[in-house]
Amino acid sequence: MGRILAIDYGTKRTGLAVTDPLRIIATALETVETSALIGYLKKYFQKEVVDEVAIGLPKQLNNQDSETAPAVRKFVETFKNTFPEIPISLVDERFTSSMAQRVMIEGGMKKKDRQVKGNVDKISATIILQSYMDSKR
């Protein structure tokens, strides 16, 4: 059984999270510069078996796409063209950044570390992945 990878796509940085091979635990993987994301994924997919990908889709409170949603949808098309064999699911990612901040505070992360944007991106990707896993159960 392959892993599930989650992507918290951003215009500058992208957070990644992944399950263990048995798909029990969601873990933060990395924060990657978005311009290097496809190259990073190509290398990662050569090393690890990934059966599916969950990508966070930013929505507003009224369920309309947020201003960054078109960039996410464009990335999804690029992903499909580059990795046509890997199925993609879009996951509502409302509130993941604020949830990530709360998780860092509750986990005792120092303020200096909480201000590192890459940490928020990785944790947001982990929240997206956990939400996706929960929805499949």
Residue pairs with C-beta under 8 A, 6 or more apart in sequence:
1 21
1 22
1 23
1 51
2 21
2 48
2 49
2 50
2 51
2 52
3 18
3 19
3 20
3 21
3 23
3 48
3 49
3 50
3 51
4 18
4 19
4 23
4 50
4 51
4 52
4 53
4 54
4 129
4 132
4 133
5 16
5 17
5 18
5 19
5 29
5 44
5 50
5 52
5 53
5 54
5 129
6 16
6 17
6 18
6 26
6 53
6 54
6 55
6 56
6 91
6 125
6 126
6 128
6 129
6 132
7 14
7 15
7 16
7 53
7 54
7 55
7 56
7 125
7 128
8 14
8 15
8 16
8 17
8 56
8 93
8 96
8 121
8 122
8 124
8 125
8 128
9 34
9 37
9 55
9 56
9 68
9 71
9 72
9 75
10 34
10 68
10 121
11 34
11 68
11 71
12 33
12 34
13 31
13 32
13 33
13 34
13 117
13 118
13 121
14 31
14 32
14 33
14 34
14 37
14 121
15 28
15 30
15 31
15 118
15 120
15 121
15 122
15 123
15 124
15 125
15 126
16 28
16 29
16 30
16 31
16 32
16 122
16 125
17 26
17 27
17 28
17 29
17 122
17 125
17 126
17 128
17 129
18 26
18 27
18 29
18 48
18 50
18 129
19 25
19 26
19 27
19 129
19 133
20 27
21 49
23 133
26 126
26 129
26 130
26 133
27 126
28 122
28 123
28 125
28 126
29 122
29 125
30 40
30 122
31 117
31 118
31 119
31 121
31 122
32 40
37 75
38 78
38 79
38 82
41 79
41 82
41 83
42 82
44 50
45 83
45 86
50 86
51 86
51 87
52 86
52 87
52 88
52 89
53 79
53 83
53 86
53 87
53 88
53 89
54 88
54 89
54 90
54 91
54 128
54 129
54 132
55 72
55 75
55 76
55 79
55 88
55 89
55 90
55 91
55 128
56 72
56 90
56 91
56 92
56 93
56 96
56 124
56 125
56 128
57 65
57 69
57 72
57 73
57 90
57 91
57 92
57 93
58 65
58 66
58 68
58 69
58 72
58 93
58 94
59 65
59 66
59 69
59 92
59 93
59 94
60 66
60 94
61 94
76 88
76 90
79 86
79 88
80 88
89 132
91 128
91 131
91 132
91 135
92 131
93 124
93 128
96 124
96 127
96 128
97 120
97 124
99 124
99 127
100 119
100 120
100 123
100 124
100 127
101 114
101 120
103 123
103 127
104 113
104 114
104 119
104 120
104 123
105 114
109 119
113 119
114 120
